[in-house]
Amino acid sequence: MFGIDISTVILVIALVVDFAIRVVAIIVVPRNRRPTSGMAWLLTIFFLPYIGAFLFLLIGFRTLPKKRLEMQEEINQFILDSTEGVEQVRRDHPWPPWLDSVVELNRKLGSMPLVGGNQARLLSDYEGTFAEMVADIDTAHSFVHAEFYILSLDKTTEPFFDALENAVKRGVTVRVLMDHIQSMRKPGYRATLRRLTASGVKWELLLPLQPLKGKWQRPDLRNHRKLLIVDGTVGYMGSQNVIDRTYNMKKNIRRGLKWKDLMTRVEGPIVSGLNAIFITDWYGETNDLLTRDIQPEQVEVVPHSLDCQVVPSGPGFEGENNLRLFLALLYYAQESIIITSPYFVPDESILYAITTATQRGLNVELFVSEVADQALVYHAQRSYYEELLRAGVKIYLYKAPYVLHAKHFTIDDEVAVIGSSNMDMRSFSLNFEVSMMVRGRSFVQQLRAVQDGYRTDSRELTLDEWMKQPLRSTVLDNLARLTSAVQ
């Protein structure tokens, strides 16, 4: 009998498993995946086979539980059926000839119609936005629906929680949704839940990771939406969370960071579209379908009103709705594109659309922050600057210590998009987002004024300045860019 060294056996098994992982990865990983994402995963698995394979099994599949996907399809069909023929759009001058095709795209992707007869006002003052939301909640007589990526009780947001509690005392139904992981990661999470419960608010966690309660999905999927609907007549949407503008994080306070956001207050039939998003998410977490209040109210379409279309996106949809909308608008633009995105990590399609726009002779501007709260995303974003600058894109860095967190862009003088979606691969693929496309010069002019303010408080980054970056920064940027593609 020959003696067998146990360590040799273990080594052989490890090598066989290692080889098997690499072979299987080549077959499985690229399937139905972007080439850059597939290549990033393959590199991860080839360099770190066991760790890479574990991570791929944990977060490599962009899926929700089957039941959640079926619920999304069910409510999409309900919205399509209940909003048939409610557009009420005045196709007056100027109506871009390409807009109908974009509207049809959005309708197919997210089920929501374009509706006319709306009014919208932009809110850029952080504390002032809370004051306006509180004032509207104080007028509620039927219901208040609040859905925020982060909802936290602190000195800045206490009046918001007081308003919710007072609404309940008046007999108003108040429902609140918050993303589980992100809200939990902020100071005062337990106190926030206790306050909501004591106030009589009906609250639920979005995408909760609670395995002991049977609640589990891919752990890095997040609901990034920010919505407030009062009685179905007034709505808020945009980039601002319900938390102090420092996010109450010691590292932010130490650096003096403060968030700069933009919300829009809307009235008109589009509010029912925003409410439908809330109802969808409430249904997904509670199995309680609030079908009332979805249908847009019938209003007279008056001159100078706005045509608006809500575009939901996220893992519950087959396609990347926000990415497809953004691409369509970028290619249809005829004069100018002005983008504000705090986390700008585009995929190839967005990068090509933007650089192609400058080659078509368009004025393209990008507003980003000079500083950031997330190092990995910050460096990944910087890795695109040289290519953008060489293509002729004007990059403006919003000055520290403010983190420019607003998310919007304008196409020519006719169309704008505002919402919760960044121009990055996380927002396109992993986050539940909500965007609103607005057709109307008055709204674009409001955004132009906001953009002018950004420009005043920013400095333009030049190619000459950028090429003086030290080598260590370039290495960090490129490594971060590679890891950003792992989805």
C-alpha positions in Angstrom: 0.0 0.0 0.0 1.3 3.4 -0.9 0.9 6.1 1.7 -1.1 9.1 0.6 -0.1 12.5 2.0 -3.3 14.2 3.1 -1.9 17.7 2.3 -1.3 16.5 -1.3 -4.9 15.3 -1.6 -6.2 18.7 -0.3 -3.9 20.5 -2.7 -5.2 18.5 -5.7 -8.8 19.0 -4.7 -8.2 22.7 -4.3 -6.6 22.9 -7.8 -9.5 20.9 -9.3 -12.1 23.2 -7.7 -10.1 26.3 -8.6 -10.0 25.1 -12.3 -13.7 24.2 -12.2 -14.7 27.6 -10.9 -12.8 29.4 -13.7 -14.3 27.2 -16.4 -17.9 27.5 -15.0 -17.4 31.3 -14.7 -16.5 31.6 -18.4 -19.8 29.9 -19.2 -22.1 31.5 -16.6 -20.9 35.0 -15.9 -21.1 36.7 -19.4 -24.7 35.4 -20.0 -27.1 38.4 -20.4 -24.6 40.8 -18.9 -22.8 43.9 -20.1 -19.4 43.1 -21.5 -17.7 45.4 -19.0 -19.6 44.0 -16.1 -18.9 40.4 -17.3 -15.2 41.1 -17.7 -14.9 42.7 -14.2 -16.6 39.7 -12.7 -14.3 37.3 -14.6 -11.2 39.2 -13.5 -12.4 39.1 -9.9 -13.1 35.3 -10.1 -9.8 34.6 -11.9 -7.7 36.5 -9.4 -9.7 35.5 -6.3 -11.6 32.3 -7.3 -13.2 31.4 -4.0 -14.0 34.9 -2.8 -15.1 36.0 -6.3 -17.3 33.0 -6.8 -18.9 33.6 -3.4 -19.5 37.3 -4.1 -21.0 36.4 -7.5 -23.4 33.9 -6.0 -24.4 36.6 -3.4 -24.8 39.7 -5.5 -24.1 38.6 -9.1 -27.7 38.0 -10.1 -29.9 41.1 -10.7 -33.1 39.5 -9.5 -35.9 39.8 -7.1 -38.0 37.0 -5.6 -40.4 35.6 -8.2 -43.4 36.9 -6.2 -42.1 40.4 -6.2 -41.6 40.3 -10.0 -45.2 39.0 -10.4 -46.6 41.8 -8.2 -44.8 44.4 -10.3 -46.3 43.0 -13.5 -49.7 42.9 -12.0 -49.7 46.6 -10.9 -48.1 47.6 -14.2 -51.0 46.1 -16.1 -53.4 47.8 -13.6 -51.9 51.2 -14.3 -52.0 50.6 -18.1 -55.7 49.7 -17.9 -56.7 52.5 -15.5 -54.8 55.3 -17.3 -55.8 54.5 -20.9 -56.8 57.7 -22.7 -56.1 60.2 -19.8 -53.1 62.0 -21.5 -54.9 65.4 -21.8 -51.8 66.8 -23.5 -51.9 70.1 -25.4 -49.6 69.6 -28.4 -49.0 73.3 -28.9 -45.8 75.0 -30.2 -43.1 74.2 -29.5 -43.6 70.5 -29.5 -40.4 68.6 -30.4 -41.1 66.3 -33.3 -39.2 63.4 -31.5 -41.0 63.7 -28.2 -43.9 61.3 -29.1 -41.5 58.5 -29.6 -39.9 59.1 -26.1 -43.3 59.3 -24.5 -44.2 55.9 -26.1 -40.9 54.4 -24.9 -41.6 55.5 -21.4 -45.2 54.2 -21.5 -44.0 50.8 -22.7 -41.2 50.6 -20.1 -42.9 52.0 -17.0 -46.7 52.0 -17.8 -47.2 55.6 -16.9 -48.8 58.1 -19.4 -47.7 61.6 -20.3 -50.3 63.9 -18.7 -50.9 67.6 -19.1 -52.3 70.3 -16.9 -49.6 70.3 -14.2 -47.7 72.9 -12.3 -44.2 72.4 -10.8 -41.9 74.5 -8.6 -38.3 73.7 -7.8 -37.1 73.8 -4.2 -33.3 74.1 -3.6 -33.2 75.3 0.0 -32.6 72.3 2.2 -34.4 73.4 5.4 -36.9 75.4 3.3 -38.0 72.2 1.5 -38.8 70.6 4.8 -40.8 73.7 5.8 -42.9 73.5 2.6 -43.5 69.7 3.0 -44.6 70.3 6.6 -47.0 73.0 5.5 -48.6 70.7 3.0 -48.8 67.8 5.4 -50.6 70.2 7.9 -53.4 70.6 5.3 -53.9 66.9 4.7 -57.4 65.6 5.2 -57.4 62.2 3.6 -53.9 60.6 3.4 -50.2 61.3 3.4 -47.8 58.9 1.6 -44.1 59.3 2.3 -41.4 57.2 0.8 -37.7 58.0 1.3 -34.4 56.2 0.8 -33.3 57.6 4.2 -35.8 58.7 6.9 -34.3 59.7 10.2 -35.5 61.6 13.2 -33.2 64.5 14.2 -33.4 68.2 15.1 -33.7 69.2 11.4 -36.4 66.6 10.6 -38.4 66.7 13.9 -41.0 69.2 12.5 -41.6 66.7 9.6 -42.3 63.9 12.2 -44.5 66.3 14.2 -46.5 67.0 11.1 -47.0 63.3 10.5 -48.2 62.8 14.0 -50.5 65.7 14.0 -52.0 64.4 10.7 -52.8 61.1 12.4 -54.4 62.9 15.3 -56.7 64.6 12.8 -57.8 61.2 11.4 -55.5 61.3 8.3 -54.1 58.0 7.1 -50.3 58.3 7.1 -48.2 55.6 5.4 -44.4 55.7 5.4 -41.8 53.6 3.5 -38.1 53.8 4.1 -35.2 51.7 2.7 -34.2 49.2 5.4 -30.4 49.1 5.0 -29.7 52.8 4.4 -32.1 54.1 7.1 -30.7 51.5 9.6 -27.1 52.7 8.9 -27.9 56.2 10.1 -27.8 57.3 13.8 -31.1 57.3 15.6 -32.7 54.4 13.5 -34.4 52.8 16.5 -35.6 56.1 17.8 -37.1 56.9 14.4 -39.1 53.6 14.3 -40.3 54.2 17.9 -41.4 57.7 17.0 -43.4 56.5 13.9 -45.0 53.7 15.9 -45.9 56.0 18.8 -47.4 58.5 16.4 -49.8 55.9 14.9 -48.1 56.1 11.5 -48.3 52.9 9.3 -44.7 52.2 8.3 -42.9 49.5 6.4 -39.3 48.8 5.5 -38.3 48.7 1.9 -36.3 45.7 0.7 -35.8 44.4 4.2 -33.0 42.0 4.9 -34.6 39.9 7.7 -33.9 36.3 7.0 -35.5 35.1 10.3 -38.8 36.7 9.1 -38.5 35.2 5.6 -37.6 38.5 4.0 -34.5 38.1 1.8 -33.3 39.2 -1.7 -30.0 40.2 -3.2 -28.6 42.2 -0.4 -27.2 45.1 -2.4 -30.5 46.0 -4.1 -31.9 49.3 -2.7 -35.0 51.5 -3.0 -33.5 54.9 -3.7 -36.8 56.8 -4.3 -37.8 60.0 -2.5 -41.5 60.8 -2.7 -44.2 62.7 -0.7 -47.9 62.7 -1.7 -50.6 64.6 0.2 -54.2 63.8 -0.6 -53.3 63.0 -4.2 -53.2 66.7 -5.0 -49.7 67.7 -4.0 -46.5 65.8 -4.6 -42.8 66.1 -4.0 -40.0 64.2 -5.7 -36.3 64.7 -6.3 -33.1 64.0 -4.5 -33.5 65.0 -0.9 -33.8 62.5 2.0 -35.5 63.1 5.3 -32.3 63.7 7.4 -30.1 66.6 8.4 -27.9 67.8 5.5 -24.8 66.4 7.2 -26.4 63.0 7.3 -25.5 63.0 11.0 -22.3 61.1 10.3 -19.2 62.0 12.3 -17.0 61.8 9.3 -19.2 64.2 7.4 -19.4 66.6 10.3 -15.6 66.4 10.8 -15.1 67.3 7.1 -17.8 70.0 7.2 -19.7 68.2 4.4 -23.3 69.4 3.7 -25.6 68.1 1.0 -27.0 70.3 -1.7 -30.3 68.9 -3.1 -33.2 69.7 -5.4 -36.8 68.8 -5.0 -39.8 69.7 -7.1 -43.3 70.4 -5.8 -46.0 69.4 -8.3 -49.7 69.8 -8.6 -52.1 68.3 -11.2 -52.7 64.8 -12.6 -49.1 63.8 -12.4 -49.4 63.6 -8.6 -51.5 60.4 -9.1 -48.5 59.0 -11.1 -46.2 59.6 -8.1 -48.8 58.1 -5.8 -48.9 55.0 -8.1 -45.2 54.5 -7.4 -45.8 54.6 -3.7 -48.8 52.2 -4.0 -46.6 49.8 -6.0 -43.9 49.8 -3.3 -46.4 49.5 -0.5 -48.0 46.5 -2.3 -44.6 44.9 -2.7 -43.9 45.1 1.1 -47.4 44.5 2.5 -49.4 42.6 -0.2 -52.0 45.4 0.3 -52.9 46.9 -3.0 -54.3 50.5 -2.6 -55.9 50.7 -6.0 -57.9 53.9 -5.1 -56.3 57.3 -5.9 -54.2 55.9 -8.8 -56.2 57.4 -11.6 -55.2 60.9 -12.6 -57.8 63.5 -11.9 -59.6 65.2 -14.8 -58.4 68.7 -15.2 -58.6 71.4 -17.8 -55.4 71.7 -19.7 -54.5 75.4 -19.6 -51.8 77.4 -21.5 -48.4 77.3 -19.8 -49.2 74.1 -17.9 -46.6 71.3 -17.9 -46.7 67.9 -19.6 -45.2 65.4 -17.2 -44.5 61.7 -17.3 -43.4 59.5 -14.3 -40.8 56.9 -15.2 -40.2 54.2 -12.5 -37.1 52.0 -12.9 -35.4 49.2 -11.0 -34.9 45.5 -10.7 -38.6 44.9 -10.9 -38.6 45.8 -14.6 -37.1 43.8 -17.4 -35.3 46.8 -18.9 -33.3 49.6 -17.4 -36.0 52.2 -17.9 -34.0 55.2 -16.7 -31.0 54.3 -18.8 -33.2 53.9 -22.0 -34.9 57.2 -21.3 -31.7 59.1 -20.8 -30.1 57.6 -23.9 -33.1 58.6 -26.1 -33.1 62.2 -24.9 -29.3 62.5 -25.2 -29.4 61.4 -28.8 -32.5 63.5 -29.7 -30.9 66.7 -28.2 -30.3 69.4 -30.9 -28.7 72.3 -29.0 -27.5 71.6 -25.5 -27.3 69.0 -22.7 -26.7 70.1 -19.1 -26.4 67.3 -16.6 -26.2 67.3 -12.8 -25.3 64.0 -11.2 -23.5 63.5 -7.9 -22.4 60.0 -8.8 -21.5 60.0 -12.5 -20.2 56.6 -13.5 -21.7 56.0 -16.9 -21.8 52.8 -18.8 -20.4 52.7 -22.4 -23.8 53.7 -23.9 -24.1 56.9 -21.9 -20.5 57.8 -22.4 -20.9 57.4 -26.2 -24.1 59.4 -26.2 -22.5 62.3 -24.4 -19.3 62.4 -26.4 -21.3 61.9 -29.6 -23.3 65.0 -28.7 -20.2 67.2 -28.5 -19.1 65.8 -31.8 -22.5 66.8 -33.2 -21.7 70.3 -32.2 -23.9 70.5 -29.0 -23.0 72.3 -25.9 -22.6 69.7 -23.2 -22.0 70.6 -19.5 -21.6 68.3 -16.5 -22.0 69.5 -12.9 -20.4 67.2 -10.2 -19.0 67.8 -6.7 -15.5 68.8 -6.0 -15.6 66.5 -2.9 -17.6 63.4 -2.2 -18.7 61.2 0.6 -18.0 57.8 -1.1 -14.4 57.3 -2.1 -14.9 54.4 -4.4 -17.5 56.1 -6.5 -15.6 59.4 -6.4 -12.5 57.8 -7.9 -14.5 55.8 -10.5 -16.2 59.1 -11.6 -12.8 60.8 -11.9 -11.6 58.1 -14.3 -14.0 59.5 -17.0 -12.9 63.1 -16.8 -10.0 62.9 -19.3 -12.2 61.3 -22.0 -15.0 63.8 -21.4 -12.7 66.8 -21.4 -11.0 65.7 -24.6 -14.4 65.3 -26.2 -15.3 68.9 -25.4 -17.6 68.4 -22.4 -17.4 71.3 -19.9 -17.0 69.9 -16.4 -17.9 72.1 -13.4 -16.8 71.1 -9.9 -19.2 72.3 -7.2 -17.1 73.8 -4.5 -16.5 72.1 -1.1 -17.8 71.6 1.5 -21.1 71.0 -0.3 -21.9 67.6 -1.9 -24.0 68.4 -4.9 -26.6 65.7 -4.6 -29.2 67.0 -7.1 -30.1 64.7 -10.0 -31.5 66.3 -13.2 -30.7 67.3 -16.7 -32.1 69.5 -19.5 -32.4 68.9 -23.2 -32.4 72.1 -25.3 -35.0 74.5 -24.0 -37.9 72.1 -24.1 -37.5 69.0 -22.0 -36.1 68.2 -18.5 -35.7 65.2 -16.3 -35.5 65.3 -12.5 -35.7 62.6 -9.9 -33.7 60.2 -7.7 -31.6 58.6 -10.4 -27.9 59.1 -10.7 -26.1 58.6 -14.0 -24.3 55.5 -12.7 -24.6 51.8 -13.2 -26.0 51.3 -9.7 -29.0 53.6 -10.4 -29.5 51.9 -13.8 -29.4 48.3 -12.6 -29.6 47.9 -8.9 -31.7 50.7 -7.4 -35.4 51.3 -7.5 -35.6 54.9 -8.8 -38.2 57.3 -10.0 -37.6 60.0 -12.7 -40.0 62.6 -14.1 -39.8 63.9 -17.6 -41.2 67.4 -18.0 -42.0 69.2 -21.2 -42.4 72.9 -20.8 -40.2 75.9 -21.2 -41.2 77.4 -17.9 -39.8 74.4 -16.0 -36.7 74.3 -18.1 -36.1 78.0 -17.3 -36.4 77.2 -13.6 -33.8 74.5 -14.0 -31.6 76.9 -16.0 -31.7 79.4 -13.1 -30.6 76.6 -10.8 -27.8 75.5 -13.2 -26.7 79.2 -13.3 -26.4 79.1 -9.6 -24.3 76.0 -9.7 -22.1 77.5 -12.3 -21.5 80.5 -10.0 -20.6 78.3 -7.1 -18.4 76.0 -9.2 -15.0 76.1 -10.9 -14.5 74.7 -14.4 -12.1 71.8 -14.7 -9.7 72.2 -17.6 -7.9 69.4 -19.5 -4.5 71.1 -18.7 -5.3 71.0 -15.0 -6.5 67.4 -15.1 -3.4 66.2 -16.9 -1.3 67.3 -13.9 -2.9 64.7 -11.7 -0.4 62.6 -9.8 0.1 59.0 -10.9 -1.3 57.6 -7.7 -4.6 59.4 -8.3 -4.8 57.9 -11.8 -4.1 54.4 -10.5 -6.8 54.8 -7.8 -9.3 56.2 -10.4 -8.7 53.3 -12.8 -9.0 50.6 -10.1 -12.2 52.2 -8.8 -13.6 52.2 -12.4 -12.9 48.5 -12.7 -14.6 47.6 -9.5 -17.6 49.8 -10.3 -18.5 47.5 -13.2 -18.9 44.5 -10.9 -22.7 44.1 -10.6 
